[in-house]
C-alpha cells in the first residue's frame, strides 16, 4: 500500500560535490550551507548501488508513477565515465517499470564524443549552464584562476547541439542566471542564433531577503521583459523559455484550473541525494537555512516517508503551503503564489513569511504579458476574472 501521496518524484542527484570552476554566485559552494565539505567528492561505486536500491524500494512502496532525475554537481562530469555508466544503468534498472526522465546539468567543459555516446544510450538530456556571450558569461562564470569559461563551455555545447541535430541525443537546453548588468537581447541572440539552442531558461539568482541587494529590485523584471519582447518581435514560436512559458501558462488558467494544478503539485516531491548517498530536502532551500533543513540520512537506511514526515519535511511543507501575509491583497497572488522559488521569500527574522525578493520584477513581467494579451484581443474583464 502507498505510504506517501506522491505520483512524481523529482530527484536532484549530486553525482559530484566538487567543481572544475568557481562561479562567484554559486549557491552550493559559496553560501552558508557548507555540507559539501563533509561529503564524498563523487558518489562511490557502493553508493551507486545503494541509490539504485533505494529508488527501486521507494517506487514500489509509494506506487510512484514517474521519476525525474537531475544529475547535478558541482560538476557531474568529474565522475569517471565508467562509473557514470554504472550509475545510469542502476537508475534505469530501478525505474524500468515507470517513466524516467534523466537530465545532466553541466558547464560542458569536459564533454567529448564518448560522453555524448553515453548520453545517447540512456536518453540523457543535457542542460548547459551559460550566462550569455563572453562579456556576460565571464563576469561570474570563471575558473579557479579567475579566467573566463565561455570559450571552453561553448566548445562542449556545440558538440551537444550537433549530436542532437543528428538525432543521437535529446535536444539540449541552456540555463542562464540573469545579470541585469548584462544585455538580455545579446544573450537571447547568442543562444538562439549563434549556438542554435531553442530550450532556454533564465534564472533569478539564488538570494533571499538577507543577501539581496534591494537597489536591484525591478531590474530582473526589466531584463525578462526584454527577452519576452525579443522572442515576440522575432516570432520565434519554436523557442521555449521556461520561466516565461510557465508564467504565461498560469495567466491563461482559470482559478479553478490553477487550484487543480496546485493539488497535482502536492503529489510531486522534490528531494536531493548528496554525493555520500544521503537523502535530504531540496538543496537550494538548504542553502539559505542549513540549520533548519540539513538532515542527511543514508539512503540505505531511510525512506521518503522519513524525510517528509521529519522536522525539516514539516518546515518545508509549511513554507511552501502558507502564502505570505503580505501577498494576501496582491492582484497577482494566484499566479505568482509568493514567488518563483520559496527561498526568495526567506529571511532570518521572519522565516518564509515575506513576499519574494523579486516581487517587483514578477509584477513587471506579468504586467507586460497582460498588456500583450490585451493587445491580442483578450478583454481586461476576462483577464481580471482569471486573476480573481
Ligand atoms: S511576491 Fe509580490 S507579486 Fe508575488 S504574490 Fe506576493 S506580493 Fe504579489
Boltz pocket constraint, residues with backbone or C-beta under 6 A from the ligand:
constraints:
  - pocket:
      binder: B
      contacts: [[A, 326], [A, 327], [A, 330], [A, 331], [A, 332], [A, 333], [A, 334], [A, 336], [A, 337], [A, 338], [A, 339], [A, 355], [A, 356], [A, 358], [A, 359], [A, 360], [A, 362], [A, 363]]
      max_distance: 6.0
